[in-house]
Amino acid sequence: MYLDKNLIKEKKKANKEASRIMKLLLTDGLNEMEAVEFERLKNMDYFNIGQKLLLTPTIEVRRGILLLTNKNC
């Protein structure tokens, strides 16, 4: 069976994007909290160490971990 190389690249890219989960250690200088992407965050595709993140109220917390969505960050 012959598969087009471009088709294979597109499938690999789609699988890679769909399976991403990011775990973050957030700090305000005094306190540290762990957070994970509960849904893929559109603004965090190119995230750098030390980048600032604005969190808005009503963040769900499970087992001490913040669940980040597009609505709360």
N, C-alpha and C positions, 0 to 999 in steps of 0.2 A: 504494500500500500504506500503510495507516494503522498506526502504532505508538503504543502508550500511552506517555505522557511518563514515568510512573513506571518502566515497564519499561526505557526508554532510560537513565534515571538509574542504575538498578540494574546494568545491563550496563557502563556507564562506570565505576562504582565497583568492580565485580569486576575489570575489566581493569586499572584503576589499581593495585589491591592486588596483583594477580598479577605485575605487571611491575616491582615495586620492587626495587632493589638499593641498599644503603647502603654508602658507602665512608667510613671513619673514619680520622682521624689520632689515634692514642693516644699519650699521654705520661705519664711518671711524674715529670716535672720535670727529668730528665736525659736520658733516652732517648726517642726517637720511633719508632713503628712504624705502618705502614699496616695496616688491617684491612678486610675486606668481609664482608657477610652471605653465608654459604654456603647458608643457608636462612633463611626469614623469621623474625626474632626477635620473639617474642610480647611481650616486656617492653620493646621499644624502639619501639613505635608512636608514642609521644610523647617523643621524645628532645630534650634541651636541650643547648646548648653548655655545657661545663664539668661535665656530669653524670658521676658516677663509675660505673665499670663493673668488676665483679669477674670476673676470668678464672680459670678452674680448669684444672688440668693436662690434658695431651694435646690441645693445639691444633695442628691441622695447618697447616703453613706451605708455601706455594708461591710461588716467585720472590720471597721476602722479604715476602710479604703474609700476615697471619694470616687464616684462614678461620673465621669465627664461626658457631657453631651454638647451639641452645637448651641443649645439654648442657655447653658449655664457657664460657658467660657468663650 
